[in-house]
Amino acid sequence: MVKVYKKVVTSFKMQVKRRYLMLLKKEVVESGLKRRRGDCLGCGACCRSSFPCPFLFEKDGLFLCKIHENKPDVCKTYPFNEEDVFPHTAENCGYYFVDEATG
């Protein structure tokens, strides 16, 4: 129970922080996205981290978005830097970040 509680609290704190950055510190988001490489693997772990996304559905073992073409920026930009990756999903995330010098 403690493990689940910690995961939910951590995810919630990260969600609040990322919304703050997206609204008030857009340069942080833009800088991170320029360094982002890789692709979403469709595991759905991030979309189920804080609460189950109502637009997420499973098809052939992948988790897909019902509103992919119109999904909110908060979803499109996840993760925008290394600190934005949920700790419990980092190991399996298809995204990674390069240094600005090598980017």
N, C-alpha and C positions, 0 to 999 in steps of 0.2 A: 504494500500500500504506500509506503514511504517513497519507493522508487517511482511510482506512478505520479504521486503528488509532486515530487521534485521535477519530473519531466513536464508536467502541466504548468507549474510555476515558472520554470525556466523558459518554456515556449511563450508563455504570456508576456513575460518581461521583454523577450526578444521582439515580439510583435509590437509592443508599445514603442520600443526603441526604434525599430525600422520605420514605423509610421512617422515618428518625430523627424527622423533623418530625411525621409521622403518629402515631408512638407517644408521643413525649415533648413535643411542642410543638403540641398539637391546636389551640390558639387561633390559631396562624399559619395553619393550613389553613382553619379556619372563617372567619377574617377574609378570606382571599383568595377563598374560594368565594362569599361574599356579594357580592363585586365582579365575579364572572365573568359574562359574557354570551356569547351566541352558541350555536352547536351544533357537534357533531362532524360533520365532512364525510364521514366514512367512507373516508378515504384510506388508513388503516392505517399511516401513517408512524410514529406514536408507538408503536404496538403491535409494530413491527418494529425499534425503535431499538436496544435493547441485545441482544436475541435475538428470534428469531421466536416469537411467542406461539402455543402449541399449539391455542388455541381460536379463532384467527383463520381465517376462510375468505373467499374472494372469490366474489361473486355480482353479476352485471350491472355489473362495473366498480367495485363498492364492496367494502370490506373490512368484514366483519361478525363479531360475536362469537357463538360457539356457546353461550355461557353468559351472555348479556347480562342476563337477569333475575336471575342469581345471581353476577354477576362480583364479584371482590374489591373492597374499598374503595379499594385502591391504584389500581385502574383507574377506578372511578367518579369519583374526585376529580381525575383528571388533566385538565388542569393546574389546580392550585389557586391559583397566582399567576403573575405574569409571569416570575419566575425559575425556575419549574418547567417551562417550555416548552423542549423540546430545541432547541438553536440551529439545527440543520439542518431542523427542522420548523416553526419559528416563522412563516416567511413564508406558509405555506399553511394554518395552523391556523385553524379556524372559531371558536375561542374568543378573546375579548379581555376586557380588564379596565377598569373605570371607576374613577375616583377615589371615595373614600368619600363625599366631599361631594356628588358628583353621582349616586352609586349609588342 
